[in-house]
């Protein structure tokens, strides 16, 4: 059978980066194996559902470039792909399990269960459903069903033997069946639990490989027993290690860690995020770090996956992003940088094309741009000590002389372009006996108020224009 992988998120919020990684790996395995990538929405826990979350999942996957071949909004031969729209599919299988003795009706109320849970914890035991309702007589069960007493359907776990499976990353995992709980298959509202729905759907949708987080490792032996009881063949399993924010905790929005959307909003590039996420837990087994999606589709493999939790290192992502920024064709960079410039610069007032040339190679993340260029819109306050620079041999006193000298030279500039300014100043400085740095450093400080700027004195003078430049020099001089 050809490869069929699925990404099966629950619509409980935004797409977090661990989820994005699961989706990406599943997508890449599907492409690599000429298979099919399926999106399935798992919304059987309607209390946890967040309105709008489904649309967000579609939008995020699209933004990430993860095209799914089948899914709720694109259709496919196994439709529908939303579990709540498949709700009639599950009950017959649960009933089949009841008939074969692999499942049973349970009428225990929440209060009764809480009481037993409490008693177990007082005895220092972990509560496990005690199969109370399994031993109910046929007549009693029928009477309750006839009386409309609410019930759930539970799986009857074997109490002896072991159940296990082979995980593609973690290898063979076996558990003692006596430790397994009689999980609920169908809830009192008639909907299946995630536990049951994922098994039924993976089977009905001919899924050949299940990829998901390690939080499901311990449940998988239970799922395999359900497959067995229904006479189905389980898929291959690939459980992915957790993405950690640091050594002690999982990446989580609750602690302010960014989601995929957040990163895009901050001005990280899609391709940089994808490249970075691909390497969070997978290694191409060589030194190369930069890969396009097309390349990943060719080389991604199970063998390169790592067992240990991966660390989400924001600095590393930023480093990746800076490299992707530099590689962007200039026109593309200009187009995406412009709105960020315009957050602080009045549209039409500055030569943004020239500014973009100056910022292109030093843009780590787009959201740093407004701060990098805001001095153009408004002269920042600064301390005269900023004029002090050892290597340039400047200090406030040298600055004062230099500015007093340079002001009339600039006032006489016939034209205000970078070239004319350069051709006017450089020979004049040489003639004056001062060093270039002794003039250009203070001049740049005097008109920018910043120690570091994109571009040097000539570029900034050009961007500011004649009048603003001369005004700023006069203002800074008056403070010396
Ligand atoms: N719906 C589950 C979740 O969002 C997915 C588990 C699975 O892929 O089987 O965590």
Boltz pocket constraint, residues with backbone or C-beta under 6 A from the ligand:
constraints:
  - pocket:
      binder: B
      contacts: [[A, 6], [A, 7], [A, 8], [A, 9], [A, 10], [A, 42], [A, 194], [A, 198], [A, 211], [A, 212], [A, 213], [A, 216]]
      max_distance: 6.0
